[in-house]
Amino acid sequence: MTTDAHVPSRCERISLRGLACNVRHWGEEGAPKLFMLHGRQDASPTFQFVVDALRQGWHVIAPDWRGHGASGWQHGPYAIADLCADLDAFLQRHAADAPVTLVGHSLGARVAALVAGLRQERIARLVMIDHLGLLHDTPDSAPRRMQAWLDAFGAAPPQMRGYPERAGLAARLMQANPRLTAERADFLAAEIGYRRDDGLFAMAFDPWLKVMPPTPYIPDDEMALWRLIAAPVLHVIADGGFVQQRFGRDPAELARRIGCFARHERVDIADSGHNTQHDQPERLAAAIEAFCGV
């Protein structure tokens, strides 16, 4: 597929909870809405290849999370609760009239599932791409996390590596994901990368996103909210993704987590890493539309 064959997108810039939010749209305004939520250190163009593969006419709506892509950066620590509040406000603005279908990848799936448990009336369907929570932090990680948190305020957070040319960023993306084609890597480098003030190209996200929260991660806290989800849920699990890496050797824990969802289906995607939207967009698009009854 050439770049010219991509479904065109358009962007709008809105204010969301006091911060600029970039919202990407594909398709016609009157078509059925499909909301797509990207992962950490990513941005809305990550779904371009999935949109290209959709067979039905959809109005796909994908915001850039705060600190990501073309949305505003807060130049300070980020919390998962802020993203949940952002999604809640976003749905009030863009889908106040009817329940919606949410498609979330990684962090996007995490936020979508938390909001789906708390705002049951707003969610018709939920697709979670390669996410079933994080590993449980050990109690002794708390001091290290808090130390790193405090240290971040005394020095500038680490920058992402920059490259003199955009092609260098594309090559780095292919090195990180060997399944990524050259055409897709060039597209992502152009759409999600940007030229910094120092003249180098880098991925567009606030360096503060690299600073981890000061408190340990406790999966049972999130699982309590998963149990409240009323909507049907589709788990898309990549054979080389994070879910299999974290829980593939612990089937009891995998079953415990999936079992939190009252109404759920599972689709396994072969020959895919964590970024299924890049590696197998056609299979992912087919799974989404089958789940939506198309």
Salt bridges, closest charged atoms under 4 A:
GLU12 OE2 - HIS25 NE2 2.85
GLU12 OE2 - HIS94 NE2 3.62
GLU29 OE2 - ARG10 NH2 3.25
GLU29 OE1 - HIS59 ND1 3.96
ASP52 OD2 - HIS6 ND1 2.55
ASP82 OD1 - ARG17 NH2 3.67
ASP86 OD1 - ARG17 NH1 2.62
ASP86 OD2 - ARG66 NE 2.61
ASP88 OD1 - ARG119 NE 3.00
ASP88 OD1 - ARG122 NH1 2.35
ASP130 OD2 - HIS274 ND1 2.65
ASP137 OD2 - ARG145 NH2 2.94
GLU183 OE2 - HIS6 NE2 3.03
GLU191 OE1 - ARG24 NH1 3.97
ASP198 OD2 - ARG196 NH2 2.91
ASP220 OD1 - ARG256 NH1 3.17
GLU222 OE2 - ARG110 NE 2.47
GLU253 OE1 - ARG256 NE 2.90
GLU253 OE2 - ARG257 NE 2.68
ASP268 OD1 - ARG266 NH2 2.89
ASP271 OD1 - ARG179 NE 3.10
GLU282 OE2 - ARG184 NH2 3.39
